[in-house]
Amino acid sequence: MNKKSTVYSTDQGRHCPKCSEPVDLCRCDTHLAPASDGVVRLHRQTKGRNGKPVTVITGLGLVNAELKLLAKKLKSQCGVGGSVEADDILIQGDKRETIKPILEKQGFKVKLSGG
């Protein structure tokens, strides 16, 4: 009998095709970090947010689980909310000057851009 693996679950989201674990918990090598040029960019963005600024952090080159941990640390350091969308971290408010030294201390090369 052919065993079927779970591809998507409404309570856990996408599943890894190799191990059938949720993608966030997967330890397989199928979910590699996105390509990065080695420079983390901090953008200030207000478009589509009713004029409220958001700091968008791109180019980290981390897998989803590491991205979520870093986002949690940055949100607590800045004292604001935020989220992870695709390969980017969104932090509420214009916190570029606060985030830059935190990322540099972790070994990232950081550039401020936009706004």
C-alpha positions as semicolon CSV with decimal commas, in nm:
position;residue;x (nm);y (nm);z (nm)
1;M;0,000;0,000;0,000
2;N;0,133;0,345;-0,096
3;K;0,161;0,582;0,204
4;K;0,053;0,940;0,136
5;S;0,230;1,226;0,309
6;T;0,068;1,546;0,425
7;V;0,138;1,844;0,200
8;Y;-0,077;2,105;0,372
9;S;-0,265;2,120;0,699
10;T;-0,500;2,401;0,803
11;D;-0,357;2,414;1,154
12;Q;0,014;2,378;1,067
13;G;0,045;2,515;0,711
14;R;0,286;2,366;0,454
15;H;0,465;2,037;0,519
16;C;0,806;1,919;0,399
17;P;0,779;1,666;0,113
18;K;1,067;1,458;0,257
19;C;0,988;1,423;0,627
20;S;0,621;1,538;0,637
21;E;0,698;1,777;0,925
22;P;0,566;2,135;0,917
23;V;0,807;2,353;0,715
24;D;0,887;2,566;1,024
25;L;0,997;2,256;1,218
26;C;1,167;2,071;0,931
27;R;1,534;1,976;0,975
28;C;1,586;1,854;0,616
29;D;1,820;2,028;0,373
30;T;1,531;2,097;0,133
31;H;1,457;2,437;0,287
32;L;1,779;2,622;0,229
33;A;1,827;2,986;0,316
34;P;1,741;3,232;0,039
35;A;2,027;3,373;-0,165
36;S;2,182;3,688;-0,023
37;D;2,447;3,927;-0,155
38;G;2,588;3,964;0,197
39;V;2,434;4,306;0,264
40;V;2,134;4,355;0,490
41;R;1,921;4,650;0,383
42;L;1,699;4,852;0,615
43;H;1,417;5,023;0,424
44;R;1,167;5,273;0,560
45;Q;0,830;5,211;0,398
46;T;0,493;5,386;0,431
47;K;0,320;5,287;0,108
48;G;0,000;5,091;0,167
49;R;0,015;5,146;0,543
50;N;-0,196;5,463;0,579
51;G;0,116;5,677;0,613
52;K;0,252;5,486;0,911
53;P;0,623;5,398;0,877
54;V;0,752;5,043;0,888
55;T;1,115;4,929;0,883
56;V;1,164;4,646;0,632
57;I;1,476;4,430;0,680
58;T;1,581;4,245;0,364
59;G;1,879;4,038;0,251
60;L;1,935;3,844;0,574
61;G;1,974;3,507;0,402
62;L;1,829;3,312;0,697
63;V;1,588;3,019;0,702
64;N;1,237;3,078;0,836
65;A;1,300;2,955;1,193
66;E;1,611;3,174;1,233
67;L;1,425;3,468;1,079
68;K;1,148;3,436;1,337
69;L;1,399;3,424;1,625
70;L;1,578;3,734;1,497
71;A;1,246;3,915;1,450
72;K;1,147;3,835;1,807
73;K;1,477;3,972;1,937
74;L;1,452;4,291;1,730
75;K;1,091;4,352;1,835
76;S;1,181;4,321;2,203
77;Q;1,491;4,543;2,165
78;C;1,287;4,814;1,988
79;G;0,980;4,776;2,209
80;V;0,742;4,754;1,913
81;G;0,551;4,495;1,713
82;G;0,638;4,340;1,383
83;S;0,616;4,030;1,168
84;V;0,795;3,805;0,921
85;E;0,674;3,812;0,559
86;A;0,843;3,584;0,305
87;D;1,218;3,644;0,355
88;D;1,179;3,989;0,515
89;I;1,126;4,118;0,868
90;L;0,882;4,405;0,925
91;I;0,925;4,620;1,237
92;Q;0,666;4,885;1,323
93;G;0,793;5,243;1,310
94;D;1,114;5,392;1,170
95;K;1,363;5,199;1,384
96;R;1,653;5,185;1,137
97;E;1,900;5,364;1,368
98;T;1,812;5,127;1,653
99;I;1,827;4,808;1,447
100;K;2,152;4,882;1,261
101;P;2,391;4,841;1,560
102;I;2,207;4,528;1,677
103;L;2,253;4,358;1,339
104;E;2,615;4,477;1,306
105;K;2,693;4,327;1,647
106;Q;2,568;3,993;1,512
107;G;2,808;4,015;1,217
108;F;2,582;4,144;0,941
109;K;2,693;4,415;0,698
110;V;2,410;4,671;0,713
111;K;2,306;4,954;0,479
112;L;2,030;5,208;0,536
113;S;1,814;5,271;0,232
114;G;1,491;5,443;0,141
115;G;1,322;5,745;0,301
